[in-house]
């Protein structure tokens, strides 16, 4: 039986989007997280694409640090050479994040909690 893909967002998902926005907003300057880690932290494990959608539809007034969110393995997820790619690299470097090509260094998972949320 073929699987029908789930829609990224359905009516009534405002609470989901807001949870993701709060989680993205909590990533401190100079740090990065992945779409998957944000999804898990917001309570939606396995829904990395939902994070991408949430960032896409986020009101500009939220001023979310979207540039601190990268793909798996530290990959900048927007197309290389695009204006968004250049802007993300510029913002990350301005915060002291080392960017090599289209990648940033992602701390190990146990380090990430400590860095982002003070876990021990």
Residue, then its C-alpha position, 0 to 999 in steps of 0.5 A: x500500500x502506497x503511503x500518502x505524504x502528510x501535509x506539512x501543516x494543516x488547519x489549526x496548526x498555529x500552536x505547532x508553528x508557535x512552538x517551533x518559533x519559540x524554539x528557534x528564537x531560543x538558539x543563542x547568537x553564535x550557535x547553530x542547530x539543525x531543522x531536526x533538532x529544532x523539531x525534536x526540541x519543539x515536541x515534533x520529532x521527525x518533522x524537520x520539514x515542518x520547521x522549514x515550513x514554519x520558518x518560511x511562513x513566520x511573520x517578519x515581525x518575529x525577527x527569528x534567527x532563521x540563519x542559525x538553523x541548518x540542515x543535517x550535518x551542518x549543511x546550509x539548506x538554501x541553494x548555494x549561490x542564492x541571495x539567501x545562502x549569501x545572507x545566511x553565511x554573512x550572518x553566521x560569520x558575523x556571529x563568529x560561526x565558522x562557515x566552510x563552503x556550505x557547511x558549519x560545524x555542528x556540536x555533538x548531540x550531547x554538547x548541543x543541549x549544553x550549548x543551547x539550553x544549559x544541559x549538563 
